[in-house]
Amino acid sequence: MITEGQVMDIAREALFLIIKVSAPLLLISLVIGLIVSIFQTITSIQEQTLTFVPKILLVFIGMMLLGGWMLENLTSFITDLWSDFGVYLR
């Protein structure tokens, strides 16, 4: 039978994985948002699409470049989880 400690370990690993996999895309979005915000402040342009479009494009490019790494991490976690499935049922 699975113990409370094992459940907490799995949950901790899952949360860490979510943070690790999402961090690069969030950082890309943050940096681009900051750059566009500075540009808008300097030029006094307050167009909403000016912040939205570059973020979407660069996050999409980031997903294309980092997608393999992200999928590999997620697949590895799920594979490890399923390989230990028999241990959890005892």
C-alpha positions as a printed NumPy array, in Angstrom:
array([[  0.   ,   0.   ,   0.   ],
       [  1.229,   3.468,  -0.773],
       [  2.138,   5.561,   2.243],
       [  1.45 ,   9.199,   2.927],
       [  5.157,   9.938,   2.582],
       [  5.285,   8.398,  -0.879],
       [  2.291,  10.469,  -1.981],
       [  3.993,  13.605,  -0.693],
       [  7.215,  12.667,  -2.52 ],
       [  5.331,  12.152,  -5.79 ],
       [  3.467,  15.438,  -5.36 ],
       [  6.716,  17.284,  -4.564],
       [  8.433,  15.82 ,  -7.628],
       [  5.439,  16.706,  -9.812],
       [  5.353,  20.311,  -8.593],
       [  9.109,  20.686,  -9.071],
       [  8.776,  19.284, -12.587],
       [  5.984,  21.734, -13.415],
       [  8.143,  24.632, -12.242],
       [ 11.224,  23.343, -14.083],
       [  9.367,  22.799, -17.366],
       [  7.384,  26.04 , -17.325],
       [ 10.163,  28.352, -16.097],
       [ 11.908,  28.923, -19.458],
       [  8.7  ,  29.987, -21.194],
       [  7.677,  32.187, -18.285],
       [ 11.092,  33.836, -18.294],
       [ 10.848,  34.476, -22.04 ],
       [  7.454,  36.082, -21.525],
       [  8.719,  38.146, -18.598],
       [ 11.787,  39.458, -20.434],
       [  9.843,  40.312, -23.592],
       [  7.13 ,  42.005, -21.524],
       [  9.758,  44.089, -19.757],
       [ 11.452,  45.078, -23.016],
       [  8.151,  46.033, -24.648],
       [  7.084,  47.927, -21.539],
       [ 10.295,  49.955, -21.575],
       [  9.802,  50.609, -25.299],
       [  6.227,  51.758, -24.679],
       [  7.346,  54.064, -21.883],
       [ 10.058,  55.627, -24.014],
       [  7.831,  56.133, -27.07 ],
       [  4.544,  56.832, -25.208],
       [  2.804,  54.213, -27.367],
       [  0.099,  52.442, -25.338],
       [ -1.105,  49.857, -27.846],
       [ -2.233,  46.592, -26.197],
       [ -1.329,  44.375, -29.139],
       [  2.232,  45.668, -28.967],
       [  2.73 ,  43.695, -25.752],
       [  0.617,  40.687, -26.685],
       [  1.901,  39.758, -30.148],
       [  5.668,  39.649, -29.407],
       [  5.06 ,  37.584, -26.271],
       [  2.939,  35.052, -28.124],
       [  5.416,  34.762, -30.988],
       [  8.477,  34.355, -28.791],
       [  6.792,  31.933, -26.403],
       [  5.741,  29.889, -29.442],
       [  9.33 ,  29.917, -30.732],
       [ 10.502,  28.948, -27.254],
       [  8.06 ,  26.047, -27.269],
       [  9.383,  24.905, -30.62 ],
       [ 12.985,  25.064, -29.413],
       [ 12.429,  23.666, -25.915],
       [  9.503,  21.363, -26.648],
       [ 11.665,  18.263, -26.975],
       [ 13.353,  18.925, -23.648],
       [ 10.005,  19.617, -21.969],
       [  8.451,  16.452, -23.384],
       [ 11.489,  14.383, -22.404],
       [ 11.232,  15.56 , -18.782],
       [  7.489,  14.895, -18.614],
       [  7.821,  11.49 , -20.271],
       [ 10.636,  10.514, -17.916],
       [  8.542,  11.444, -14.876],
       [  5.51 ,   9.498, -16.091],
       [  7.668,   6.491, -17.026],
       [  9.234,   6.461, -13.558],
       [  5.815,   6.797, -11.973],
       [  4.351,   3.913, -13.966],
       [  7.413,   1.685, -13.474],
       [  6.918,   1.967,  -9.705],
       [  3.176,   1.338,  -9.938],
       [  3.481,  -2.209,  -8.593],
       [  5.266,  -0.935,  -5.492],
       [  2.411,   1.464,  -4.768],
       [ -0.211,  -1.304,  -4.856],
       [  1.381,  -3.484,  -2.187]])
